[in-house]
């Protein structure tokens, strides 16, 4: 039996890239499902009640995972306070998603959110904010940013 090898998978770096890209794609699918479910919960209750339910469910799930992995002793060891602000930002992110999903739909909400995330992450990498690897913004990425913005504009106008 002949074995065919795809060139991309011969190199360990590329194998990790393929695996992590698949995980990122799956994460994107889960985010779409999550935002839809959260929006439905917010519509059925109120935005603030849904935030409490959503975060309680997340806390419970994370707590179960920590107990199963026996990692409960060192939860906050070595974690700088600034990095815990992500949780506070998460509350507002979910609130804004819930508001937007029920008014402009899931696709436009996630499309605009992705444009915002990519631009913000490009700026964070350019300046090395929050400890991310410092990578100068290359002129080669500018057309991609413009194309995303145009795509979002098309979704707004004709979506």
LINLINLIN-V97062 format. One record per residue. N is the residue number from 0. SS is DSSP state (H for helix, E for strand, L for the rest). Layout:
BEGIN
N/SS, N/SS
END
This chain:
BEGIN
0/L, 1/L, 2/L, 3/L, 4/L, 5/L, 6/H, 7/H, 8/H, 9/H, 10/L, 11/H, 12/H, 13/H, 14/H, 15/H, 16/H, 17/H, 18/H, 19/H, 20/H, 21/H, 22/H, 23/H, 24/H, 25/H, 26/H, 27/H, 28/H, 29/H, 30/H, 31/H, 32/H, 33/H, 34/H, 35/H, 36/H, 37/H, 38/H, 39/H, 40/H, 41/H, 42/H, 43/H, 44/L, 45/L, 46/H, 47/H, 48/H, 49/H, 50/H, 51/H, 52/H, 53/H, 54/H, 55/H, 56/H, 57/H, 58/H, 59/H, 60/H, 61/H, 62/H, 63/H, 64/H, 65/H, 66/H, 67/H, 68/L, 69/L, 70/L, 71/L, 72/L, 73/L, 74/L, 75/L, 76/L, 77/L, 78/L, 79/L, 80/H, 81/H, 82/H, 83/H, 84/H, 85/H, 86/H, 87/H, 88/H, 89/H, 90/H, 91/H, 92/H, 93/H, 94/H, 95/H, 96/H, 97/H, 98/H, 99/H, 100/H, 101/H, 102/H, 103/H, 104/L, 105/H, 106/H, 107/H, 108/H, 109/H, 110/H, 111/H, 112/H, 113/H, 114/H, 115/H, 116/H, 117/H, 118/H, 119/H, 120/H, 121/H, 122/H, 123/H, 124/H, 125/H, 126/H, 127/L, 128/H, 129/H, 130/H, 131/L, 132/L, 133/L, 134/L, 135/L, 136/L, 137/L, 138/H, 139/H, 140/H, 141/H, 142/H, 143/H, 144/H, 145/H, 146/H, 147/H, 148/H, 149/H, 150/H, 151/H, 152/H, 153/H, 154/H, 155/H, 156/H, 157/H, 158/L
END
